[in-house]
Amino acid sequence: MIDTVRLAYDTKVIPEEFKFTKQKNGVFKGVLNPTKEMKASGKYYPRVTFVKRPLGYGRVQQQILVEFSIPKLLKGNNFSEVCDTDFDAIVQALKQALFEMGLKFQFTVCIENYKVVKVDYSKNVVFEDGTTVSQIIRLLNSADTRKSLDVSSGDFRNGGQIFHLHTSYRDIVFYDKISDLKRSKISEKRCVEKDNFIQTSLFDLFEKKRQLAVLRFEVRLNGVKEIKNNLTKIGQNTDDLTFKRMFSSEISRSILLNWWNEVFAKIPKAPLDNETVENTFLGLLNNPDAKPQRVLATLGMTYLQKSQNYDARFAKEVFDNRFKDGSWARSNKQLIEPKAPKNLNHLLQIERSIKEMKPINIDDYKQDF
């Protein structure tokens, strides 16, 4: 669904509430920030800006820009997702937040008709089988996307927790939602997500639910031109960019699926579930009986047995001689079976999640917590 959105409202009035600074080329900019008391409350507030810019021939444009994370505003976090039926509640929540920030009420009357000038479409994909987001992002990084997606730069960083395809007008980002939240405890400058402070109460949940992993997939469209280009790609008209029209699970699904298909098509499928050392290692980690020593012991034994000229009797003899009689047999009892690789299934799970567009609710994962 939509996460972050920037709405533009044309006005002929210069608001008194904003603190103004003069920018380059005759552009004036004013910001309206929440007070210290508002920030201390832990409640989420939007970023509000007033911009006055010359258009030439004596004309000027004056706009109020309101940027905010929709689920953070409505639900206090963006692990939980919104749906189409939440729209009226979101509009009311935004009106209330702007009112509390001191913006005069007449500017908030027709929020549903504000123009969307920037939008981030997103989907959280939850894995509960011990799969890590690093595993998924490693697979995504094998996609040859540089030319096909018109990418000016790509990042595969933070130990494989972020995969970022970047242009000046569009960003495609996959990242580890839980790890990003944890990094915010150190510094928000190191995070993909901003304003994580309002959802730090989820730390304890994720520390307890170690098997839980959340992959975040975002398509960020930076500007009206790019928004229209994407609407054209999915067969939607480009005339109506109002908040009410753009707040649509169908549009969200189609744009996310379009870019997912672009990435997925470039991933080599044949080797995904081959019997490699890495896949065996991951399969051992997914065994419910896995313990650190058992995993490493099994991995070593597996590839010892596959080595050229492996002789089981010889291996037993030298092993028992180095330690003591029966060590080989006792050690073999500790070995575990690797689970079959599920790399392709994990990628297909992402696709299913996008197609279904079923909202994730963090409360569903708080059971027995």
C-alpha positions in Angstrom: 0.0 0.0 0.0 1.1 3.6 0.3 3.6 4.4 3.0 5.0 7.9 2.7 3.3 10.5 0.6 3.9 14.2 -0.1 0.8 16.3 -0.8 0.7 19.7 -2.4 -1.9 22.4 -1.8 -1.9 25.6 -3.9 -2.7 28.7 -1.9 -2.8 32.4 -2.4 -2.3 33.2 1.2 1.2 33.4 2.9 0.7 31.6 6.2 1.9 33.2 9.4 2.7 29.9 11.1 5.8 29.2 9.1 9.4 30.2 9.8 10.8 31.5 6.5 14.3 31.3 5.0 15.4 32.6 1.6 16.6 30.0 -0.8 18.4 30.2 -4.2 16.9 31.7 -7.3 14.2 33.7 -5.5 12.6 30.7 -3.9 11.3 31.3 -0.3 10.8 28.3 2.0 9.1 28.1 5.3 8.8 25.1 7.7 6.3 24.3 10.4 7.7 21.9 12.9 6.1 20.1 15.9 7.0 21.6 19.3 9.4 19.9 21.7 6.4 18.9 23.8 4.8 17.2 20.7 8.0 15.3 20.0 8.3 14.3 23.6 4.8 12.8 23.5 6.0 10.1 21.1 3.2 10.9 18.7 4.0 11.1 15.0 3.6 14.4 13.2 3.9 15.2 9.5 6.6 17.5 7.9 4.9 20.7 6.6 6.6 23.2 4.3 5.5 26.3 2.6 7.2 27.1 -0.7 7.0 30.3 -2.8 8.7 30.1 -6.2 8.8 32.3 -9.3 7.4 30.9 -12.5 8.4 33.7 -14.8 6.6 36.7 -16.4 5.7 37.9 -12.9 3.9 34.8 -11.9 4.6 32.9 -8.7 3.5 29.6 -7.2 2.7 29.2 -3.6 2.2 25.7 -2.1 1.9 24.0 1.2 3.6 20.6 1.1 2.6 18.0 3.6 4.7 14.9 3.8 4.0 12.0 6.2 4.0 8.2 6.7 0.4 7.1 6.5 0.7 4.0 8.7 2.8 5.8 11.3 0.3 8.6 11.5 -2.7 6.2 11.8 -1.2 3.2 13.6 1.9 4.5 15.3 4.2 2.2 13.3 4.6 1.0 9.7 5.0 -2.7 10.3 1.2 -2.6 10.3 -0.2 -1.7 6.9 -3.3 0.3 5.9 -6.0 -0.6 3.4 -8.5 1.3 1.2 -11.1 1.4 4.0 -8.8 3.4 6.2 -8.8 6.5 4.0 -11.4 8.5 5.9 -9.7 7.8 9.2 -6.3 8.8 7.7 -7.8 12.1 6.5 -9.2 12.8 10.0 -5.9 11.9 11.7 -4.0 14.2 9.4 -6.4 17.1 10.0 -6.0 16.6 13.7 -2.2 16.5 13.5 -2.1 19.7 11.4 -4.4 21.4 13.8 -2.3 20.4 16.8 0.8 21.8 14.9 -1.0 25.2 14.6 -1.9 25.1 10.9 -5.0 27.1 10.4 -8.0 24.8 9.8 -9.0 26.3 6.5 -5.9 24.7 4.9 -7.0 21.2 5.9 -10.6 21.2 4.7 -10.1 19.4 1.3 -7.2 17.1 2.1 -8.6 14.3 -0.1 -8.2 16.6 -3.1 -4.5 17.6 -2.4 -2.2 16.6 -5.3 0.3 13.8 -4.8 3.7 15.0 -5.9 5.8 12.2 -4.3 4.8 8.7 -3.1 6.3 5.6 -1.7 4.5 2.3 -2.4 5.5 -0.5 -0.1 4.8 -4.1 1.1 6.1 -5.9 4.2 6.7 -9.6 3.6 6.9 -11.7 6.8 9.0 -14.9 7.0 8.4 -17.1 10.0 10.5 -20.2 9.1 13.9 -18.9 10.2 14.7 -17.4 6.8 16.7 -14.2 7.1 16.2 -11.1 5.0 20.0 -11.2 4.2 19.3 -14.5 2.4 16.6 -13.0 0.3 18.6 -9.9 -0.5 21.5 -12.0 -1.5 19.3 -13.7 -4.1 18.0 -10.3 -5.3 21.6 -9.0 -5.7 22.2 -11.8 -8.3 19.7 -10.0 -10.7 21.4 -8.2 -13.6 19.2 -5.1 -13.2 21.7 -2.3 -14.0 20.8 -1.7 -17.6 17.2 -2.9 -17.7 16.1 -0.7 -14.9 18.0 2.4 -15.9 19.9 2.4 -12.6 22.4 5.1 -11.9 23.7 3.3 -8.8 23.0 0.2 -6.8 23.8 -0.6 -3.2 24.2 -4.0 -1.5 25.3 -3.0 2.0 25.0 -3.4 5.7 25.9 -7.1 5.6 23.3 -7.8 2.9 20.5 -6.1 4.8 19.8 -3.5 2.1 19.4 -3.7 -1.7 18.9 -0.3 -3.3 18.4 0.5 -7.0 18.6 4.3 -7.3 18.0 7.0 -9.9 17.4 10.7 -9.4 13.6 10.2 -9.9 13.0 6.7 -8.6 14.2 4.3 -5.9 13.6 0.6 -5.6 14.6 -0.6 -2.1 14.5 -4.0 -0.4 15.7 -4.0 3.2 15.5 -5.8 6.6 12.8 -4.0 8.5 13.8 -5.4 11.9 17.5 -4.7 11.5 16.8 -1.2 10.4 14.8 -0.6 13.5 17.6 -1.9 15.6 20.1 0.4 13.9 18.0 3.3 14.8 18.9 2.8 18.5 22.5 3.8 17.4 21.6 6.5 15.0 18.8 7.3 12.6 21.4 8.5 10.1 22.3 4.9 9.6 18.8 3.8 8.8 16.7 3.5 5.7 13.7 4.5 7.6 13.2 7.8 9.3 11.2 8.6 12.5 11.8 5.1 13.8 11.7 6.6 17.4 7.9 6.2 17.5 8.0 2.4 17.0 10.9 1.4 19.3 8.4 -0.3 21.6 8.5 -3.2 19.1 12.1 -4.0 20.1 11.1 -6.5 22.8 8.7 -8.3 20.4 11.3 -8.9 17.7 14.0 -9.9 20.3 11.6 -12.7 21.5 10.4 -13.7 18.0 13.8 -14.7 16.7 12.3 -16.8 13.9 10.5 -13.7 12.5 11.9 -11.7 9.6 10.4 -8.8 7.7 11.4 -7.9 4.2 10.4 -4.4 3.3 9.9 -3.7 -0.5 9.5 0.0 -1.5 9.1 1.8 -4.8 9.7 5.5 -4.3 8.4 7.8 -7.0 10.1 11.2 -6.7 8.0 13.7 -8.6 4.9 14.1 -10.7 6.6 13.1 -13.9 7.7 9.7 -12.5 4.3 9.1 -10.9 2.7 9.6 -14.3 5.2 7.4 -16.0 4.4 4.6 -13.6 0.7 5.1 -14.0 1.1 4.8 -17.7 3.1 1.5 -17.3 0.2 -0.1 -15.4 -2.5 1.2 -17.8 -3.9 3.9 -15.5 -4.9 7.5 -16.5 -2.5 10.2 -15.4 -4.9 13.1 -15.1 -6.1 12.6 -11.5 -3.3 12.7 -9.0 -5.5 13.5 -6.0 -4.8 11.9 -2.7 -8.1 10.1 -2.7 -7.5 8.6 -6.1 -3.9 7.6 -5.5 -4.7 6.0 -2.2 -5.6 2.7 -3.9 -4.5 -0.9 -3.2 -5.0 -1.7 -6.9 -2.5 1.0 -8.0 -0.1 0.0 -5.2 -0.3 -3.6 -6.2 0.2 -2.9 -9.9 3.2 -0.6 -9.4 4.9 -2.9 -6.9 4.3 -5.9 -9.1 5.6 -4.2 -12.2 8.9 -3.5 -10.6 9.1 -6.8 -8.8 8.7 -8.6 -12.1 11.5 -6.5 -13.6 13.8 -7.6 -10.8 12.6 -11.2 -10.6 13.0 -11.7 -14.4 16.7 -10.9 -14.1 17.5 -13.4 -11.3 19.1 -16.7 -12.7 16.6 -19.3 -11.6 18.5 -22.6 -12.4 21.1 -22.4 -9.6 18.7 -21.1 -6.9 18.1 -24.4 -5.2 21.2 -26.3 -6.3 23.0 -28.4 -3.7 25.8 -25.9 -2.9 27.8 -25.5 0.3 25.8 -22.3 1.1 22.4 -23.9 0.5 23.4 -26.9 2.6 24.5 -24.5 5.4 21.2 -22.5 5.2 19.3 -25.8 5.2 21.0 -26.9 8.4 20.2 -23.6 10.0 16.5 -24.2 9.2 16.4 -27.6 11.0 14.5 -27.1 14.3 17.2 -29.2 16.0 20.0 -26.9 14.9 22.7 -25.9 17.4 25.9 -24.1 16.5 28.2 -27.1 17.0 25.8 -29.5 15.3 25.4 -27.3 12.3 29.2 -26.9 11.7 29.9 -30.6 12.5 27.2 -31.7 9.9 28.5 -29.3 7.3 32.0 -30.6 7.7 30.9 -34.2 7.6 28.7 -33.6 4.6 31.5 -32.3 2.5 34.1 -34.7 3.9 31.9 -37.5 2.6 31.6 -35.9 -0.8 35.3 -35.3 -1.2 37.2 -37.3 -3.7 38.6 -40.7 -2.5 36.7 -40.4 0.8 37.2 -43.6 2.8 34.8 -44.0 5.8 36.9 -46.7 7.5 40.1 -44.7 7.3 38.3 -41.5 8.6 36.9 -43.4 11.6 40.2 -44.9 12.4 42.2 -41.7 12.4 39.4 -39.8 14.2 39.2 -42.4 17.0 43.0 -42.6 17.2 43.2 -38.8 17.7 40.5 -38.7 20.4 39.4 -42.1 21.8 37.5 -45.2 20.7 33.9 -44.5 19.9 34.4 -40.8 19.2 33.5 -41.2 15.6 30.2 -43.0 16.3 29.2 -40.6 19.1 29.9 -37.6 16.9 27.9 -39.0 14.0 24.9 -39.2 16.3 25.0 -35.5 16.6 24.6 -34.9 12.9 21.3 -33.4 11.6 19.6 -33.3 8.2 19.6 -30.1 6.2 16.2 -28.9 5.1 15.7 -28.7 1.3 16.6 -25.3 -0.2 13.6 -23.0 -0.6 15.2 -20.0 -2.3 12.7 -20.0 -5.2 9.8 -20.5 -2.9 10.9 -17.5 -0.8 11.0 -15.3 -3.9 7.6 -16.5 -5.0 6.3 -15.7 -1.5 7.2 -12.1 -2.1 5.3 -12.2 -5.4 2.2 -13.8 -3.7 2.3 -11.1 -0.9 2.2 -8.3 -3.5 -0.6 -9.9 -5.5 -2.7 -10.6 -2.4 -2.0 -7.1 -0.9 -3.2 -8.4 2.4 -2.4 -5.8 5.1 0.1 -7.0 7.7 -1.0 -6.2 11.3 1.7 -6.3 13.9 -0.8 -7.2 16.6 -1.2 -10.6 14.9 2.4 -11.4 15.9 2.0 -10.3 19.6 0.1 -13.4 20.5 1.8 -15.3 23.4 4.1 -12.3 23.9 
